[in-house]
């Protein structure tokens, strides 16, 4: 069900006002909405989500995701990017599986036009780049016809990212001076034969996994040697990236998984190739990573670690228990801050009974927990107490009553930052730690420090050789105060970013080999 849009518009956009709209009321509708809202404009943004790694989206693209009222996203856009969207954002999946489309292109165009008229900031999030085999041109045409203002935000295409992550230069001085991009979708042999005189250098084939046997035969008939080097890169730039490599003759009979980017180098040269990303993935495989969380959170973390081939070691389980707290303070509040996903199940009924308040979550996991019980929440750009404090300063006014629901062991940094506001922190549960697995922690290769409480409990067990990853600034500060070196701090205070940080440290220590 669509949620009411309660936040403001996108700001600072470069708008392309489409001309010649012929649909009755299309341009007048946009202009009428603009007049009613003063300087607020309604704009559709065709945003390239990048090739798979969520860290490869552009700064501009991420900014728009955070501001969007509506996001229409496809199968190849990493779902982690949606975690940055505000709680009131309408998210619509319009993805396409091979031979199984959730929406036809005509339906997607109609949705873009509809939402473009109804909302101020609409993001069409497309895998890779919107204008590289992404039907972005068709969607742009629909917006022009509908009289909807739009902006194109380029993304990194998998056509470029896949070979880069596999260590395959598309051009090399003295070897090949050109690159040709080809779609293998609905392959037509006559088409490649007509364009063959223009082909030279490296070929990059997208959407060609199913049709590659035909493509390979056509290329060899046209003069490409059967010993030409071919690499089919599956799930490029993700933790499940894998490549099938061989000669053109060999690969013609091999089954290539989808989605794959296929590189054909007519000269067959692989000199100087370095599979750096593969080495980075291999670095964390088999590593033991100690974590301390609730049992449910530990299982979630274990699944993520096993996804990259690492082993999760339970260093000790957090045990949460509810305590008596002032429920009337929640009723009097205008804004409610929730600083942990663990808080939500402890006070679920009270939150639902006070759903009319403005809720703020410290990060995506906390917001997901709130959304699971029907509560929309704002979220800071930085998932820290400092980021939360900055957000509250920007959305509250004099006289607002702010209540923070937290654990009894949480830091008082937020309370200090908001001392000039009417802010009250209310502990709603205690955190206890069961038996600590000292041997497991000692034997671990990596320790994920996810809270100051964990630092207090096990920092004395850190030994030389441990890789210590901190979830955020407060935890890093607690570690340093106890003389523990922080090898790296996660970039976004999430477990996936801690895993990425651990991979970076391990890769740098092994020299990339």
Buried (B, 14 or more C-beta within 10 A) or exposed (E): EEBEBEBEBBEEBEEBBBEEBEEEEBBEBBBEBBEEEEEBBBBBBBBBBBBBBBEBBBEBBBBBBBBBBBBBBBBBBBEBBBBBBBBBBBBBBBBBEEEEBBBEBEEBBBBBBBBBBBBBBBBBBBBBBBBBBBBBEEBBEBBBBBBBBBBBBBBBBBBBBBBBBBBBBBEBEEBBEEBBBBBBEEBEBEEBEEEBEEBEBBBBBBBBBBBBBBBBEBBBEBEBBBEBBBBBBBBBBBBEBBBBBBBBBBBBEEEBEEBBBBBBBBEBBEEEBEBBBBBBBBBBEEBBBBBBBBEEBBEBBBEBBEEBBBBBBBBBBBEBEEEEBEBEBBEEBBBBBBBBBBBBBBBBEBBEEBEEBBBBBBBBBBBBBBBEEEBBBBBBEBBBBBBBBBBBEEBBEEEBBBBBBBBEBBBEBBBEBBEEBBBBBBBBBBBEBEEBBEEBBBEBBBBBBBBBBBBEBBBEBBEEEBBBBBBBBBBBBBBEEEEBEBBBBBBBBBBBBBBBBBBBBBBEEEEEE
